[in-house]
Amino acid sequence: MQLLLQKFLGNKKLLQPLRFAVSMAVVYTAWRIFKYFAEHYDNFLWGGWEKFQNLLGNFIAASTVTILQFFGYSIHHNGRMIMVDGARPIFVADLCLGIAPLVIFTGFILVFGNHHKNKIWFIPFGLSLILLINILRMLALVLVLVHYNQYFGMAHDYVYVVITYGLIFLLIMWWMEKLAFTSTSNSNTAQ
């Protein structure tokens, strides 16, 4: 791909940003194609995709319930359904699993930067942090439902989405600023 871009670009300074943009477009397109097949074909990946979504949704629901039970709430879950006494239940839907941010984050880290050793630990670290953010988001949504039900729609649709993506943005900025590239002084001393 780099040779093809070099052939058509007169300005060599644009090569790296354009290569990154094309790579991210490929990651995003691959995700959208995967998602299309996952949503439109029953038994996609021999049922593995649905099992994965249910496992992740159950984990998020169970984690949320465990934390709230620790703080004395009368709450339980049945699979992906979270039930609080005195409030309507919340279902951890497919879009609430945070799979798209996990995929885009991973793709971004894979295509941006040249410090491969940092990629090996930062991707699992970032995925774990995004999963934790999603659990905290679900926890906050349950608390809003119980204590401030009239604000649930706004919290679900806007506030927590902005907070969640804002934290992911900060994680990516940390990667870009501090970890993405090997420093030339380190590479010279290693030789």
PyMOL commands that place a pseudoatom at each C-alpha (Angstrom):
pseudoatom trace, name=CA, resn=MET, resi=1, chain=A, elem=C, hetatm=0, pos=[0.000, 0.000, 0.000]
pseudoatom trace, name=CA, resn=GLN, resi=2, chain=A, elem=C, hetatm=0, pos=[2.850, 2.377, 0.821]
pseudoatom trace, name=CA, resn=LEU, resi=3, chain=A, elem=C, hetatm=0, pos=[4.360, 1.976, -2.666]
pseudoatom trace, name=CA, resn=LEU, resi=4, chain=A, elem=C, hetatm=0, pos=[0.999, 2.703, -4.254]
pseudoatom trace, name=CA, resn=LEU, resi=5, chain=A, elem=C, hetatm=0, pos=[0.562, 5.844, -2.148]
pseudoatom trace, name=CA, resn=GLN, resi=6, chain=A, elem=C, hetatm=0, pos=[4.120, 7.006, -2.909]
pseudoatom trace, name=CA, resn=LYS, resi=7, chain=A, elem=C, hetatm=0, pos=[3.471, 6.638, -6.625]
pseudoatom trace, name=CA, resn=PHE, resi=8, chain=A, elem=C, hetatm=0, pos=[0.439, 8.949, -6.581]
pseudoatom trace, name=CA, resn=LEU, resi=9, chain=A, elem=C, hetatm=0, pos=[1.556, 11.451, -3.928]
pseudoatom trace, name=CA, resn=GLY, resi=10, chain=A, elem=C, hetatm=0, pos=[3.807, 14.320, -4.825]
pseudoatom trace, name=CA, resn=ASN, resi=11, chain=A, elem=C, hetatm=0, pos=[4.137, 15.531, -1.240]
pseudoatom trace, name=CA, resn=LYS, resi=12, chain=A, elem=C, hetatm=0, pos=[5.907, 12.898, 0.866]
pseudoatom trace, name=CA, resn=LYS, resi=13, chain=A, elem=C, hetatm=0, pos=[4.784, 14.591, 4.109]
pseudoatom trace, name=CA, resn=LEU, resi=14, chain=A, elem=C, hetatm=0, pos=[1.240, 13.455, 3.348]
pseudoatom trace, name=CA, resn=LEU, resi=15, chain=A, elem=C, hetatm=0, pos=[2.248, 9.801, 3.056]
pseudoatom trace, name=CA, resn=GLN, resi=16, chain=A, elem=C, hetatm=0, pos=[1.971, 8.863, 6.756]
pseudoatom trace, name=CA, resn=PRO, resi=17, chain=A, elem=C, hetatm=0, pos=[-1.333, 10.680, 7.470]
pseudoatom trace, name=CA, resn=LEU, resi=18, chain=A, elem=C, hetatm=0, pos=[-2.877, 9.304, 4.295]
pseudoatom trace, name=CA, resn=ARG, resi=19, chain=A, elem=C, hetatm=0, pos=[-1.665, 5.772, 5.062]
pseudoatom trace, name=CA, resn=PHE, resi=20, chain=A, elem=C, hetatm=0, pos=[-3.205, 6.068, 8.527]
pseudoatom trace, name=CA, resn=ALA, resi=21, chain=A, elem=C, hetatm=0, pos=[-6.516, 7.383, 7.127]
pseudoatom trace, name=CA, resn=VAL, resi=22, chain=A, elem=C, hetatm=0, pos=[-6.711, 4.581, 4.563]
pseudoatom trace, name=CA, resn=SER, resi=23, chain=A, elem=C, hetatm=0, pos=[-5.838, 1.966, 7.203]
pseudoatom trace, name=CA, resn=MET, resi=24, chain=A, elem=C, hetatm=0, pos=[-8.550, 3.248, 9.552]
pseudoatom trace, name=CA, resn=ALA, resi=25, chain=A, elem=C, hetatm=0, pos=[-11.039, 3.290, 6.680]
pseudoatom trace, name=CA, resn=VAL, resi=26, chain=A, elem=C, hetatm=0, pos=[-10.175, -0.359, 6.007]
pseudoatom trace, name=CA, resn=VAL, resi=27, chain=A, elem=C, hetatm=0, pos=[-10.614, -1.241, 9.719]
pseudoatom trace, name=CA, resn=TYR, resi=28, chain=A, elem=C, hetatm=0, pos=[-13.955, 0.555, 9.894]
pseudoatom trace, name=CA, resn=THR, resi=29, chain=A, elem=C, hetatm=0, pos=[-15.198, -0.962, 6.630]
pseudoatom trace, name=CA, resn=ALA, resi=30, chain=A, elem=C, hetatm=0, pos=[-14.191, -4.452, 7.766]
pseudoatom trace, name=CA, resn=TRP, resi=31, chain=A, elem=C, hetatm=0, pos=[-16.052, -3.904, 11.047]
pseudoatom trace, name=CA, resn=ARG, resi=32, chain=A, elem=C, hetatm=0, pos=[-19.184, -2.699, 9.247]
pseudoatom trace, name=CA, resn=ILE, resi=33, chain=A, elem=C, hetatm=0, pos=[-19.129, -5.697, 6.890]
pseudoatom trace, name=CA, resn=PHE, resi=34, chain=A, elem=C, hetatm=0, pos=[-18.660, -8.063, 9.828]
pseudoatom trace, name=CA, resn=LYS, resi=35, chain=A, elem=C, hetatm=0, pos=[-21.460, -6.336, 11.722]
pseudoatom trace, name=CA, resn=TYR, resi=36, chain=A, elem=C, hetatm=0, pos=[-23.795, -6.538, 8.719]
pseudoatom trace, name=CA, resn=PHE, resi=37, chain=A, elem=C, hetatm=0, pos=[-23.345, -10.293, 8.420]
pseudoatom trace, name=CA, resn=ALA, resi=38, chain=A, elem=C, hetatm=0, pos=[-23.618, -10.734, 12.186]
pseudoatom trace, name=CA, resn=GLU, resi=39, chain=A, elem=C, hetatm=0, pos=[-26.943, -8.867, 12.280]
pseudoatom trace, name=CA, resn=HIS, resi=40, chain=A, elem=C, hetatm=0, pos=[-28.491, -10.336, 9.136]
pseudoatom trace, name=CA, resn=TYR, resi=41, chain=A, elem=C, hetatm=0, pos=[-27.559, -13.997, 9.244]
pseudoatom trace, name=CA, resn=ASP, resi=42, chain=A, elem=C, hetatm=0, pos=[-28.823, -16.315, 11.940]
pseudoatom trace, name=CA, resn=ASN, resi=43, chain=A, elem=C, hetatm=0, pos=[-26.209, -18.581, 13.437]
pseudoatom trace, name=CA, resn=PHE, resi=44, chain=A, elem=C, hetatm=0, pos=[-23.384, -16.276, 12.276]
pseudoatom trace, name=CA, resn=LEU, resi=45, chain=A, elem=C, hetatm=0, pos=[-20.014, -17.882, 12.990]
pseudoatom trace, name=CA, resn=TRP, resi=46, chain=A, elem=C, hetatm=0, pos=[-21.890, -21.069, 13.891]
pseudoatom trace, name=CA, resn=GLY, resi=47, chain=A, elem=C, hetatm=0, pos=[-23.672, -19.240, 16.701]
pseudoatom trace, name=CA, resn=GLY, resi=48, chain=A, elem=C, hetatm=0, pos=[-20.431, -18.021, 18.215]
pseudoatom trace, name=CA, resn=TRP, resi=49, chain=A, elem=C, hetatm=0, pos=[-21.181, -14.338, 17.679]
pseudoatom trace, name=CA, resn=GLU, resi=50, chain=A, elem=C, hetatm=0, pos=[-24.493, -14.539, 19.520]
pseudoatom trace, name=CA, resn=LYS, resi=51, chain=A, elem=C, hetatm=0, pos=[-22.863, -16.546, 22.320]
pseudoatom trace, name=CA, resn=PHE, resi=52, chain=A, elem=C, hetatm=0, pos=[-20.116, -13.936, 22.603]
pseudoatom trace, name=CA, resn=GLN, resi=53, chain=A, elem=C, hetatm=0, pos=[-22.647, -11.086, 22.792]
pseudoatom trace, name=CA, resn=ASN, resi=54, chain=A, elem=C, hetatm=0, pos=[-24.667, -12.925, 25.439]
pseudoatom trace, name=CA, resn=LEU, resi=55, chain=A, elem=C, hetatm=0, pos=[-21.535, -13.737, 27.438]
pseudoatom trace, name=CA, resn=LEU, resi=56, chain=A, elem=C, hetatm=0, pos=[-20.403, -10.097, 27.356]
pseudoatom trace, name=CA, resn=GLY, resi=57, chain=A, elem=C, hetatm=0, pos=[-23.887, -8.772, 28.166]
pseudoatom trace, name=CA, resn=ASN, resi=58, chain=A, elem=C, hetatm=0, pos=[-24.247, -11.244, 31.028]
pseudoatom trace, name=CA, resn=PHE, resi=59, chain=A, elem=C, hetatm=0, pos=[-20.828, -10.203, 32.367]
pseudoatom trace, name=CA, resn=ILE, resi=60, chain=A, elem=C, hetatm=0, pos=[-21.754, -6.516, 32.276]
pseudoatom trace, name=CA, resn=ALA, resi=61, chain=A, elem=C, hetatm=0, pos=[-25.110, -7.195, 33.963]
pseudoatom trace, name=CA, resn=ALA, resi=62, chain=A, elem=C, hetatm=0, pos=[-23.571, -9.484, 36.614]
pseudoatom trace, name=CA, resn=SER, resi=63, chain=A, elem=C, hetatm=0, pos=[-20.792, -6.981, 37.374]
pseudoatom trace, name=CA, resn=THR, resi=64, chain=A, elem=C, hetatm=0, pos=[-23.292, -4.141, 37.705]
pseudoatom trace, name=CA, resn=VAL, resi=65, chain=A, elem=C, hetatm=0, pos=[-25.520, -6.200, 40.005]
pseudoatom trace, name=CA, resn=THR, resi=66, chain=A, elem=C, hetatm=0, pos=[-22.603, -7.362, 42.164]
pseudoatom trace, name=CA, resn=ILE, resi=67, chain=A, elem=C, hetatm=0, pos=[-21.391, -3.790, 42.729]
pseudoatom trace, name=CA, resn=LEU, resi=68, chain=A, elem=C, hetatm=0, pos=[-24.881, -2.499, 43.547]
pseudoatom trace, name=CA, resn=GLN, resi=69, chain=A, elem=C, hetatm=0, pos=[-25.600, -5.432, 45.887]
pseudoatom trace, name=CA, resn=PHE, resi=70, chain=A, elem=C, hetatm=0, pos=[-22.387, -4.571, 47.722]
pseudoatom trace, name=CA, resn=PHE, resi=71, chain=A, elem=C, hetatm=0, pos=[-23.857, -1.114, 48.360]
pseudoatom trace, name=CA, resn=GLY, resi=72, chain=A, elem=C, hetatm=0, pos=[-27.117, -2.590, 49.661]
pseudoatom trace, name=CA, resn=TYR, resi=73, chain=A, elem=C, hetatm=0, pos=[-29.407, -2.389, 46.643]
pseudoatom trace, name=CA, resn=SER, resi=74, chain=A, elem=C, hetatm=0, pos=[-32.008, -5.098, 46.197]
pseudoatom trace, name=CA, resn=ILE, resi=75, chain=A, elem=C, hetatm=0, pos=[-31.116, -6.036, 42.648]
pseudoatom trace, name=CA, resn=HIS, resi=76, chain=A, elem=C, hetatm=0, pos=[-30.604, -9.155, 40.559]
pseudoatom trace, name=CA, resn=HIS, resi=77, chain=A, elem=C, hetatm=0, pos=[-30.165, -10.153, 36.944]
pseudoatom trace, name=CA, resn=ASN, resi=78, chain=A, elem=C, hetatm=0, pos=[-31.357, -12.849, 34.628]
pseudoatom trace, name=CA, resn=GLY, resi=79, chain=A, elem=C, hetatm=0, pos=[-28.855, -13.056, 31.811]
pseudoatom trace, name=CA, resn=ARG, resi=80, chain=A, elem=C, hetatm=0, pos=[-28.670, -9.582, 30.296]
pseudoatom trace, name=CA, resn=MET, resi=81, chain=A, elem=C, hetatm=0, pos=[-31.753, -8.279, 32.136]
pseudoatom trace, name=CA, resn=ILE, resi=82, chain=A, elem=C, hetatm=0, pos=[-31.067, -6.192, 35.269]
pseudoatom trace, name=CA, resn=MET, resi=83, chain=A, elem=C, hetatm=0, pos=[-33.966, -5.967, 37.721]
pseudoatom trace, name=CA, resn=VAL, resi=84, chain=A, elem=C, hetatm=0, pos=[-34.099, -3.521, 40.603]
pseudoatom trace, name=CA, resn=ASP, resi=85, chain=A, elem=C, hetatm=0, pos=[-36.896, -3.728, 43.149]
pseudoatom trace, name=CA, resn=GLY, resi=86, chain=A, elem=C, hetatm=0, pos=[-39.295, -0.855, 42.580]
pseudoatom trace, name=CA, resn=ALA, resi=87, chain=A, elem=C, hetatm=0, pos=[-38.019, 0.075, 39.106]
pseudoatom trace, name=CA, resn=ARG, resi=88, chain=A, elem=C, hetatm=0, pos=[-38.502, -1.176, 35.591]
pseudoatom trace, name=CA, resn=PRO, resi=89, chain=A, elem=C, hetatm=0, pos=[-35.898, -3.656, 34.333]
pseudoatom trace, name=CA, resn=ILE, resi=90, chain=A, elem=C, hetatm=0, pos=[-32.976, -2.696, 32.095]
pseudoatom trace, name=CA, resn=PHE, resi=91, chain=A, elem=C, hetatm=0, pos=[-31.846, -4.934, 29.259]
pseudoatom trace, name=CA, resn=VAL, resi=92, chain=A, elem=C, hetatm=0, pos=[-28.180, -4.775, 28.238]
pseudoatom trace, name=CA, resn=ALA, resi=93, chain=A, elem=C, hetatm=0, pos=[-28.814, -4.567, 24.482]
pseudoatom trace, name=CA, resn=ASP, resi=94, chain=A, elem=C, hetatm=0, pos=[-26.294, -5.380, 21.768]
pseudoatom trace, name=CA, resn=LEU, resi=95, chain=A, elem=C, hetatm=0, pos=[-25.509, -1.691, 21.163]
pseudoatom trace, name=CA, resn=CYS, resi=96, chain=A, elem=C, hetatm=0, pos=[-24.837, -1.244, 24.897]
pseudoatom trace, name=CA, resn=LEU, resi=97, chain=A, elem=C, hetatm=0, pos=[-22.113, -3.888, 24.911]
pseudoatom trace, name=CA, resn=GLY, resi=98, chain=A, elem=C, hetatm=0, pos=[-19.521, -1.442, 23.615]
pseudoatom trace, name=CA, resn=ILE, resi=99, chain=A, elem=C, hetatm=0, pos=[-18.209, -3.804, 20.943]
pseudoatom trace, name=CA, resn=ALA, resi=100, chain=A, elem=C, hetatm=0, pos=[-17.847, -1.082, 18.290]
pseudoatom trace, name=CA, resn=PRO, resi=101, chain=A, elem=C, hetatm=0, pos=[-15.636, 1.105, 20.522]
pseudoatom trace, name=CA, resn=LEU, resi=102, chain=A, elem=C, hetatm=0, pos=[-13.546, -1.976, 21.374]
pseudoatom trace, name=CA, resn=VAL, resi=103, chain=A, elem=C, hetatm=0, pos=[-13.034, -2.752, 17.679]
pseudoatom trace, name=CA, resn=ILE, resi=104, chain=A, elem=C, hetatm=0, pos=[-12.298, 0.839, 16.645]
pseudoatom trace, name=CA, resn=PHE, resi=105, chain=A, elem=C, hetatm=0, pos=[-9.909, 1.317, 19.585]
pseudoatom trace, name=CA, resn=THR, resi=106, chain=A, elem=C, hetatm=0, pos=[-8.024, -1.879, 18.700]
pseudoatom trace, name=CA, resn=GLY, resi=107, chain=A, elem=C, hetatm=0, pos=[-7.852, -0.927, 15.032]
pseudoatom trace, name=CA, resn=PHE, resi=108, chain=A, elem=C, hetatm=0, pos=[-6.590, 2.547, 15.888]
pseudoatom trace, name=CA, resn=ILE, resi=109, chain=A, elem=C, hetatm=0, pos=[-3.801, 1.247, 18.106]
pseudoatom trace, name=CA, resn=LEU, resi=110, chain=A, elem=C, hetatm=0, pos=[-2.817, -1.365, 15.516]
pseudoatom trace, name=CA, resn=VAL, resi=111, chain=A, elem=C, hetatm=0, pos=[-2.461, 1.151, 12.690]
pseudoatom trace, name=CA, resn=PHE, resi=112, chain=A, elem=C, hetatm=0, pos=[-1.101, 4.178, 14.573]
pseudoatom trace, name=CA, resn=GLY, resi=113, chain=A, elem=C, hetatm=0, pos=[2.479, 4.135, 15.737]
pseudoatom trace, name=CA, resn=ASN, resi=114, chain=A, elem=C, hetatm=0, pos=[5.478, 1.872, 15.437]
pseudoatom trace, name=CA, resn=HIS, resi=115, chain=A, elem=C, hetatm=0, pos=[6.097, 0.804, 19.039]
pseudoatom trace, name=CA, resn=HIS, resi=116, chain=A, elem=C, hetatm=0, pos=[4.963, -2.804, 18.734]
pseudoatom trace, name=CA, resn=LYS, resi=117, chain=A, elem=C, hetatm=0, pos=[5.981, -3.795, 22.272]
pseudoatom trace, name=CA, resn=ASN, resi=118, chain=A, elem=C, hetatm=0, pos=[3.694, -1.106, 23.668]
pseudoatom trace, name=CA, resn=LYS, resi=119, chain=A, elem=C, hetatm=0, pos=[0.868, -2.314, 21.401]
pseudoatom trace, name=CA, resn=ILE, resi=120, chain=A, elem=C, hetatm=0, pos=[1.123, -5.791, 22.942]
pseudoatom trace, name=CA, resn=TRP, resi=121, chain=A, elem=C, hetatm=0, pos=[0.258, -4.531, 26.438]
pseudoatom trace, name=CA, resn=PHE, resi=122, chain=A, elem=C, hetatm=0, pos=[-1.700, -1.372, 25.612]
pseudoatom trace, name=CA, resn=ILE, resi=123, chain=A, elem=C, hetatm=0, pos=[-4.424, -3.076, 23.559]
pseudoatom trace, name=CA, resn=PRO, resi=124, chain=A, elem=C, hetatm=0, pos=[-5.485, -5.482, 26.371]
pseudoatom trace, name=CA, resn=PHE, resi=125, chain=A, elem=C, hetatm=0, pos=[-5.118, -2.634, 28.889]
pseudoatom trace, name=CA, resn=GLY, resi=126, chain=A, elem=C, hetatm=0, pos=[-7.300, -0.330, 26.800]
pseudoatom trace, name=CA, resn=LEU, resi=127, chain=A, elem=C, hetatm=0, pos=[-9.895, -3.036, 26.117]
pseudoatom trace, name=CA, resn=SER, resi=128, chain=A, elem=C, hetatm=0, pos=[-10.116, -3.769, 29.852]
pseudoatom trace, name=CA, resn=LEU, resi=129, chain=A, elem=C, hetatm=0, pos=[-10.478, -0.062, 30.621]
pseudoatom trace, name=CA, resn=ILE, resi=130, chain=A, elem=C, hetatm=0, pos=[-13.213, 0.361, 27.994]
pseudoatom trace, name=CA, resn=LEU, resi=131, chain=A, elem=C, hetatm=0, pos=[-15.042, -2.650, 29.446]
pseudoatom trace, name=CA, resn=LEU, resi=132, chain=A, elem=C, hetatm=0, pos=[-14.724, -1.131, 32.928]
pseudoatom trace, name=CA, resn=ILE, resi=133, chain=A, elem=C, hetatm=0, pos=[-16.035, 2.190, 31.602]
pseudoatom trace, name=CA, resn=ASN, resi=134, chain=A, elem=C, hetatm=0, pos=[-19.002, 0.344, 30.122]
pseudoatom trace, name=CA, resn=ILE, resi=135, chain=A, elem=C, hetatm=0, pos=[-19.730, -1.406, 33.433]
pseudoatom trace, name=CA, resn=LEU, resi=136, chain=A, elem=C, hetatm=0, pos=[-19.551, 1.936, 35.258]
pseudoatom trace, name=CA, resn=ARG, resi=137, chain=A, elem=C, hetatm=0, pos=[-21.859, 3.412, 32.610]
pseudoatom trace, name=CA, resn=MET, resi=138, chain=A, elem=C, hetatm=0, pos=[-24.405, 0.641, 33.215]
pseudoatom trace, name=CA, resn=LEU, resi=139, chain=A, elem=C, hetatm=0, pos=[-24.045, 1.102, 36.971]
pseudoatom trace, name=CA, resn=ALA, resi=140, chain=A, elem=C, hetatm=0, pos=[-24.734, 4.825, 36.633]
pseudoatom trace, name=CA, resn=LEU, resi=141, chain=A, elem=C, hetatm=0, pos=[-27.738, 4.169, 34.380]
pseudoatom trace, name=CA, resn=VAL, resi=142, chain=A, elem=C, hetatm=0, pos=[-29.267, 1.831, 36.974]
pseudoatom trace, name=CA, resn=LEU, resi=143, chain=A, elem=C, hetatm=0, pos=[-28.745, 4.461, 39.681]
pseudoatom trace, name=CA, resn=VAL, resi=144, chain=A, elem=C, hetatm=0, pos=[-30.341, 7.147, 37.512]
pseudoatom trace, name=CA, resn=LEU, resi=145, chain=A, elem=C, hetatm=0, pos=[-33.275, 4.807, 36.833]
pseudoatom trace, name=CA, resn=VAL, resi=146, chain=A, elem=C, hetatm=0, pos=[-33.780, 4.155, 40.550]
pseudoatom trace, name=CA, resn=HIS, resi=147, chain=A, elem=C, hetatm=0, pos=[-33.251, 7.681, 41.892]
pseudoatom trace, name=CA, resn=TYR, resi=148, chain=A, elem=C, hetatm=0, pos=[-33.920, 10.057, 38.968]
pseudoatom trace, name=CA, resn=ASN, resi=149, chain=A, elem=C, hetatm=0, pos=[-36.116, 8.096, 36.586]
pseudoatom trace, name=CA, resn=GLN, resi=150, chain=A, elem=C, hetatm=0, pos=[-37.225, 11.213, 34.699]
pseudoatom trace, name=CA, resn=TYR, resi=151, chain=A, elem=C, hetatm=0, pos=[-33.636, 11.743, 33.483]
pseudoatom trace, name=CA, resn=PHE, resi=152, chain=A, elem=C, hetatm=0, pos=[-33.004, 8.174, 32.351]
pseudoatom trace, name=CA, resn=GLY, resi=153, chain=A, elem=C, hetatm=0, pos=[-33.591, 8.831, 28.639]
pseudoatom trace, name=CA, resn=MET, resi=154, chain=A, elem=C, hetatm=0, pos=[-31.275, 11.837, 28.593]
pseudoatom trace, name=CA, resn=ALA, resi=155, chain=A, elem=C, hetatm=0, pos=[-28.611, 9.992, 30.606]
pseudoatom trace, name=CA, resn=HIS, resi=156, chain=A, elem=C, hetatm=0, pos=[-28.787, 6.934, 28.355]
pseudoatom trace, name=CA, resn=ASP, resi=157, chain=A, elem=C, hetatm=0, pos=[-28.880, 8.744, 25.031]
pseudoatom trace, name=CA, resn=TYR, resi=158, chain=A, elem=C, hetatm=0, pos=[-26.518, 11.650, 25.662]
pseudoatom trace, name=CA, resn=VAL, resi=159, chain=A, elem=C, hetatm=0, pos=[-24.677, 12.129, 28.941]
pseudoatom trace, name=CA, resn=TYR, resi=160, chain=A, elem=C, hetatm=0, pos=[-23.122, 8.715, 29.388]
pseudoatom trace, name=CA, resn=VAL, resi=161, chain=A, elem=C, hetatm=0, pos=[-22.369, 8.313, 25.683]
pseudoatom trace, name=CA, resn=VAL, resi=162, chain=A, elem=C, hetatm=0, pos=[-20.403, 11.576, 25.739]
pseudoatom trace, name=CA, resn=ILE, resi=163, chain=A, elem=C, hetatm=0, pos=[-18.582, 10.547, 28.923]
pseudoatom trace, name=CA, resn=THR, resi=164, chain=A, elem=C, hetatm=0, pos=[-17.808, 7.068, 27.588]
pseudoatom trace, name=CA, resn=TYR, resi=165, chain=A, elem=C, hetatm=0, pos=[-16.463, 8.275, 24.243]
pseudoatom trace, name=CA, resn=GLY, resi=166, chain=A, elem=C, hetatm=0, pos=[-14.662, 11.131, 25.971]
pseudoatom trace, name=CA, resn=LEU, resi=167, chain=A, elem=C, hetatm=0, pos=[-12.769, 8.683, 28.162]
pseudoatom trace, name=CA, resn=ILE, resi=168, chain=A, elem=C, hetatm=0, pos=[-11.935, 6.514, 25.142]
pseudoatom trace, name=CA, resn=PHE, resi=169, chain=A, elem=C, hetatm=0, pos=[-10.694, 9.657, 23.369]
pseudoatom trace, name=CA, resn=LEU, resi=170, chain=A, elem=C, hetatm=0, pos=[-8.407, 10.421, 26.339]
pseudoatom trace, name=CA, resn=LEU, resi=171, chain=A, elem=C, hetatm=0, pos=[-7.083, 6.870, 26.240]
pseudoatom trace, name=CA, resn=ILE, resi=172, chain=A, elem=C, hetatm=0, pos=[-6.280, 7.236, 22.533]
pseudoatom trace, name=CA, resn=MET, resi=173, chain=A, elem=C, hetatm=0, pos=[-4.656, 10.640, 23.129]
pseudoatom trace, name=CA, resn=TRP, resi=174, chain=A, elem=C, hetatm=0, pos=[-2.453, 9.059, 25.809]
pseudoatom trace, name=CA, resn=TRP, resi=175, chain=A, elem=C, hetatm=0, pos=[-1.436, 6.420, 23.266]
pseudoatom trace, name=CA, resn=MET, resi=176, chain=A, elem=C, hetatm=0, pos=[-0.676, 9.020, 20.603]
pseudoatom trace, name=CA, resn=GLU, resi=177, chain=A, elem=C, hetatm=0, pos=[1.273, 11.353, 22.889]
pseudoatom trace, name=CA, resn=LYS, resi=178, chain=A, elem=C, hetatm=0, pos=[3.239, 8.945, 25.058]
pseudoatom trace, name=CA, resn=LEU, resi=179, chain=A, elem=C, hetatm=0, pos=[3.387, 5.400, 23.735]
pseudoatom trace, name=CA, resn=ALA, resi=180, chain=A, elem=C, hetatm=0, pos=[2.831, 5.083, 19.988]
pseudoatom trace, name=CA, resn=PHE, resi=181, chain=A, elem=C, hetatm=0, pos=[6.319, 5.666, 18.667]
pseudoatom trace, name=CA, resn=THR, resi=182, chain=A, elem=C, hetatm=0, pos=[9.702, 4.306, 19.606]
pseudoatom trace, name=CA, resn=SER, resi=183, chain=A, elem=C, hetatm=0, pos=[12.080, 7.068, 20.496]
pseudoatom trace, name=CA, resn=THR, resi=184, chain=A, elem=C, hetatm=0, pos=[15.199, 7.370, 18.372]
pseudoatom trace, name=CA, resn=SER, resi=185, chain=A, elem=C, hetatm=0, pos=[17.438, 7.501, 21.457]
pseudoatom trace, name=CA, resn=ASN, resi=186, chain=A, elem=C, hetatm=0, pos=[16.106, 4.122, 22.640]
pseudoatom trace, name=CA, resn=SER, resi=187, chain=A, elem=C, hetatm=0, pos=[16.572, 2.508, 19.225]
pseudoatom trace, name=CA, resn=ASN, resi=188, chain=A, elem=C, hetatm=0, pos=[20.141, 3.813, 18.941]
pseudoatom trace, name=CA, resn=THR, resi=189, chain=A, elem=C, hetatm=0, pos=[21.146, 2.480, 22.368]
pseudoatom trace, name=CA, resn=ALA, resi=190, chain=A, elem=C, hetatm=0, pos=[19.579, -0.910, 21.645]
pseudoatom trace, name=CA, resn=GLN, resi=191, chain=A, elem=C, hetatm=0, pos=[21.830, -1.451, 18.587]
for i in range(1, 191): cmd.bond("trace and resi %d" % i, "trace and resi %d" % (i + 1))
show_as sticks, trace
zoom trace
